[in-house]
Amino acid sequence: MKSFKLWIGALIVLLPGISSLAAQEEPGPQVFGETIDVRVVNVETVVTDEKGNVARGLSPGDFRLLVDGKEVPVEYFSEIVEGAAAATGDGETVSSQIGKGEEVGRRYLVLVDDSFSVASTRDELLTRLERDLPEMKAGDEMAVLAFDGGKIDVLCPWTADRATLATALSGARKRPAHGHQFLAQHRSLDADTEVAVEGAAAALDGKEIAALIATLSSRVSPEVRARLGKTAQAAASALRGFEAPPGRKVLMFLTAGWALSEAPQLYGPVIDAANRQGYTVYPVDAASSDAQGMKVLDAIAVRTGGKVASTAKMDVLRQVAADTSSYYWLGFTPAWKADESRHKVEVEVRRAGFKTRSRGSFSDLSRQAEAKMKAESALLFGAPEEEKRLIVQLGEPKKAGRRQIEVPVTVGVPVSSLALTPQGNGYIAEAPLAVAAVDEKGGRSELPTSKLRVLVKEVPKGGGYARFQTLVKLRDAEQRLVFTVHDPVNGRVLWGEAMVHPQDKKVR
C-alpha cells in the first residue's frame, strides 16, 4: 500500500467570513453539553438443531449473549421467519426494533473479483444469479460491484428493479477476467513441489519429506500474493465505503482468491470490515477449488456468521436467500468509548443440542474512524453534492525528498457546522478531519485521522467559515484528495476535494 503523511498545523483564524473562501449566510453554531452514544449492536444469529434444521420458537431467555467472555443482557429481540418478524420482545424487559409481522429487507452486495475469477465459472455463476433474481422478496435490494485489480466499478447501485439488475449482471459477464493467469502462476509452484519431493525422496525419510511438502506447499507467487492483498483491500473498502440502506446486509463475493493458502492472513481486513458494518459474508468460489480450499472459505465466512455458497449447482442466490430468511435478531447497547477497540461477540443457546452462527466481533468506532470511512466512500463511490460544503485550497507544492512533495492545504469549515462545548471562560469545538487519496492508476493511500480544534471566547455568528491550515506530505504523483469533517450539528459528514498536479507544479 502506498502511503503519505499528514501534519495538522495550528489554528490560523476563526472569522465570520472569509472572502477568498466564498462565505455564505448561515446560522451560527450550536452549543452542546455532554452527549451519550446509544447505538445498538445488532447480532443476527442463525440457530440450528442437531439435524441441521433451523430452530424455531426460541425466546430471549434461551440465549446467552457474551461480549469479551462476559454475559450481557439481550435488550432487543426478534425472531425473523421467512423475512418477517414472527415474534418480538415482551416490551418490558426486552424490546424490539420492529413490529410483529413487519418485513426485514435484505441488502445483497454482489462483488465480482475479475482479477481472481476464471471467466467460464464466473459467467456461469452470474447467468444463474440473473435467472434466480425472483428469489428476492419485496423489500430486498441488490447492488453489483466489480473489481479489476485496480479500481472498483459500480455496475449497479442499490435497487430492487430486476431488469436493472439483469442488465448489470449481463455487463459483468462481458468484463475481462484474469483468474487463469494468476492461478496458473500459483499452480506452477505446486509442480515445483512435486519435482523437489521426487528429487529428495531417496535422501530423506518419511518425516523429512512430509516437512518439505508442508514448507513448499505453503508458498505463493509474490505477484499472486500482491494481487490477493489488493483484492482483500478492495473488498474491505467496498464494505466500509459503499453505503447500504437499513436491513440485513449480505456480501456475496465471487473470487478464486479466497481458497489460496495465504487467504486467511490477507483477508483479515475483510472480516474486520464485515463485522464493523454488520455484513454476513458468503464466499462464492469462482474457479472450482479443491476440498482444502473450501475449508479455507468456510473458516473465513463463519467469522461473520455466514458460510460458503456451494457452486455445485450454481444456485448461490437461492442458498444465500434461504440462509438469511430465518434467524434471530438480538441487540444490545454497549458502553461506547469511541476508542477503536474491538470486542469479541459470542451467542449461545442455553438448551443443549443447538448450534449458532453469528458475527464474531464489533468495533467501538471513534468519530475519526467514521470520518475516515466517509472519506474513503467519497473517494471511491462519490458523495451527495449537498454535503460538499468544505472549501479546500491547495498551495504551491514543494519537493520534500525523493519522489515526495509537501502541499499546504487550507480547509474552510462552515461555522454553522461547529458544535461548541463550554470550556473555562469560553467554548471549544473539535472536528475530526480525514483525508483519502487515489492516483491516476487507481492506487489508494491511507493516513491517520486528525482533529481540527478551535477555542473561542464567545459563540460566533453564522455566515462564514472557520479556516484551518494543514500540511500534506505525499508521493510525487498526480492524485485526487478528498477531505471529510463530521458535522455533529446535523449528523452529516461534510466533504471537499482537490487535485494535485505535481509534475508541472500546478494545483487546482
Secondary structure in CASP SS format (residue, H / E / C, confidence):
PFRMAT SS
TARGET T0000
AUTHOR 0000-0000-0000
METHOD secondary structure of the structure
MODEL  1
M C 1.00
K E 1.00
S E 1.00
F C 1.00
K E 1.00
L E 1.00
W E 1.00
I E 1.00
G C 1.00
A C 1.00
L C 1.00
I C 1.00
V E 1.00
L E 1.00
L C 1.00
P C 1.00
G C 1.00
I C 1.00
S H 1.00
S H 1.00
L H 1.00
A C 1.00
A C 1.00
Q C 1.00
E C 1.00
E C 1.00
P C 1.00
G C 1.00
P C 1.00
Q E 1.00
V E 1.00
F C 1.00
G C 1.00
E C 1.00
T C 1.00
I C 1.00
D C 1.00
V C 1.00
R C 1.00
V C 1.00
V E 1.00
N E 1.00
V E 1.00
E E 1.00
T E 1.00
V E 1.00
V E 1.00
T E 1.00
D C 1.00
E C 1.00
K C 1.00
G C 1.00
N C 1.00
V E 1.00
A C 1.00
R C 1.00
G C 1.00
L C 1.00
S C 1.00
P H 1.00
G H 1.00
D H 1.00
F E 1.00
R E 1.00
L E 1.00
L E 1.00
V E 1.00
D C 1.00
G C 1.00
K E 1.00
E E 1.00
V E 1.00
P C 1.00
V C 1.00
E C 1.00
Y E 1.00
F E 1.00
S E 1.00
E E 1.00
I E 1.00
V E 1.00
E C 1.00
G C 1.00
A E 1.00
A E 1.00
A E 1.00
A E 1.00
T E 1.00
G C 1.00
D C 1.00
G C 1.00
E C 1.00
T C 1.00
V C 1.00
S E 1.00
S C 1.00
Q C 1.00
I C 1.00
G C 1.00
K C 1.00
G C 1.00
E C 1.00
E E 1.00
V C 1.00
G C 1.00
R E 1.00
R E 1.00
Y E 1.00
L E 1.00
V E 1.00
L E 1.00
V E 1.00
D E 1.00
D H 1.00
S H 1.00
F H 1.00
S C 1.00
V C 1.00
A H 1.00
S H 1.00
T H 1.00
R H 1.00
D H 1.00
E H 1.00
L H 1.00
L H 1.00
T H 1.00
R H 1.00
L H 1.00
E H 1.00
R H 1.00
D C 1.00
L H 1.00
P H 1.00
E H 1.00
M C 1.00
K C 1.00
A C 1.00
G C 1.00
D C 1.00
E E 1.00
M E 1.00
A E 1.00
V E 1.00
L E 1.00
A E 1.00
F E 1.00
D C 1.00
G C 1.00
G C 1.00
K C 1.00
I E 1.00
D E 1.00
V E 1.00
L E 1.00
C E 1.00
P E 1.00
W E 1.00
T E 1.00
A C 1.00
D C 1.00
R H 1.00
A H 1.00
T H 1.00
L H 1.00
A H 1.00
T H 1.00
A H 1.00
L H 1.00
S H 1.00
G H 1.00
A H 1.00
R H 1.00
K C 1.00
R C 1.00
P C 1.00
A C 1.00
H C 1.00
G H 1.00
H H 1.00
Q H 1.00
F H 1.00
L H 1.00
A H 1.00
Q H 1.00
H H 1.00
R H 1.00
S H 1.00
L H 1.00
D H 1.00
A H 1.00
D H 1.00
T H 1.00
E H 1.00
V H 1.00
A H 1.00
V H 1.00
E H 1.00
G H 1.00
A H 1.00
A C 1.00
A C 1.00
A C 1.00
L C 1.00
D C 1.00
G H 1.00
K H 1.00
E H 1.00
I H 1.00
A H 1.00
A H 1.00
L H 1.00
I H 1.00
A H 1.00
T H 1.00
L H 1.00
S H 1.00
S C 1.00
R C 1.00
V C 1.00
S C 1.00
P H 1.00
E H 1.00
V H 1.00
R H 1.00
A H 1.00
R H 1.00
L H 1.00
G H 1.00
K H 1.00
T H 1.00
A H 1.00
Q H 1.00
A H 1.00
A H 1.00
A H 1.00
S H 1.00
A H 1.00
L H 1.00
R H 1.00
G H 1.00
F C 1.00
E C 1.00
A C 1.00
P C 1.00
P C 1.00
G C 1.00
R E 1.00
K E 1.00
V E 1.00
L E 1.00
M E 1.00
F E 1.00
L E 1.00
T E 1.00
A C 1.00
G H 1.00
W H 1.00
A H 1.00
L C 1.00
S C 1.00
E C 1.00
A H 1.00
P H 1.00
Q H 1.00
L H 1.00
Y C 1.00
G H 1.00
P H 1.00
V H 1.00
I H 1.00
D H 1.00
A H 1.00
A H 1.00
N H 1.00
R H 1.00
Q H 1.00
G C 1.00
Y E 1.00
T E 1.00
V E 1.00
Y E 1.00
P E 1.00
V E 1.00
D E 1.00
A C 1.00
A C 1.00
S C 1.00
S C 1.00
D C 1.00
A H 1.00
Q H 1.00
G H 1.00
M H 1.00
K H 1.00
V H 1.00
L H 1.00
D H 1.00
A H 1.00
I H 1.00
A H 1.00
V H 1.00
R C 1.00
T C 1.00
G C 1.00
G C 1.00
K C 1.00
V C 1.00
A E 1.00
S C 1.00
T C 1.00
A C 1.00
K C 1.00
M C 1.00
D C 1.00
V H 1.00
L H 1.00
R H 1.00
Q H 1.00
V H 1.00
A H 1.00
A H 1.00
D H 1.00
T C 1.00
S C 1.00
S C 1.00
Y E 1.00
Y E 1.00
W E 1.00
L E 1.00
G E 1.00
F E 1.00
T C 1.00
P C 1.00
A C 1.00
W C 1.00
K C 1.00
A C 1.00
D C 1.00
E C 1.00
S C 1.00
R E 1.00
H E 1.00
K E 1.00
V E 1.00
E E 1.00
V E 1.00
E E 1.00
V E 1.00
R C 1.00
R C 1.00
A C 1.00
G C 1.00
F C 1.00
K E 1.00
T E 1.00
R E 1.00
S C 1.00
R C 1.00
G C 1.00
S E 1.00
F E 1.00
S E 1.00
D C 1.00
L C 1.00
S C 1.00
R H 1.00
Q H 1.00
A H 1.00
E H 1.00
A H 1.00
K H 1.00
M H 1.00
K H 1.00
A H 1.00
E H 1.00
S H 1.00
A H 1.00
L H 1.00
L H 1.00
F H 1.00
G C 1.00
A C 1.00
P C 1.00
E H 1.00
E H 1.00
E H 1.00
K C 1.00
R C 1.00
L C 1.00
I E 1.00
V E 1.00
Q E 1.00
L E 1.00
G C 1.00
E C 1.00
P C 1.00
K E 1.00
K E 1.00
A C 1.00
G C 1.00
R C 1.00
R C 1.00
Q E 1.00
I E 1.00
E E 1.00
V E 1.00
P E 1.00
V E 1.00
T E 1.00
V E 1.00
G E 1.00
V E 1.00
P E 1.00
V H 1.00
S H 1.00
S H 1.00
L C 1.00
A E 1.00
L E 1.00
T E 1.00
P E 1.00
Q E 1.00
G C 1.00
N C 1.00
G E 1.00
Y E 1.00
I E 1.00
A E 1.00
E E 1.00
A E 1.00
P E 1.00
L E 1.00
A E 1.00
V E 1.00
A E 1.00
A E 1.00
V E 1.00
D E 1.00
E C 1.00
K C 1.00
G C 1.00
G C 1.00
R E 1.00
S E 1.00
E E 1.00
L C 1.00
P C 1.00
T C 1.00
S E 1.00
K E 1.00
L E 1.00
R E 1.00
V E 1.00
L E 1.00
V E 1.00
K C 1.00
E C 1.00
V C 1.00
P C 1.00
K C 1.00
G C 1.00
G C 1.00
G C 1.00
Y E 1.00
A E 1.00
R E 1.00
F E 1.00
Q E 1.00
T E 1.00
L E 1.00
V E 1.00
K E 1.00
L E 1.00
R E 1.00
D C 1.00
A C 1.00
E C 1.00
Q E 1.00
R E 1.00
L E 1.00
V E 1.00
F E 1.00
T E 1.00
V E 1.00
H E 1.00
D E 1.00
P C 1.00
V C 1.00
N C 1.00
G C 1.00
R E 1.00
V E 1.00
L E 1.00
W E 1.00
G E 1.00
E E 1.00
A E 1.00
M E 1.00
V E 1.00
H E 1.00
P C 1.00
Q C 1.00
D C 1.00
K C 1.00
K E 1.00
V E 1.00
R C 1.00
END
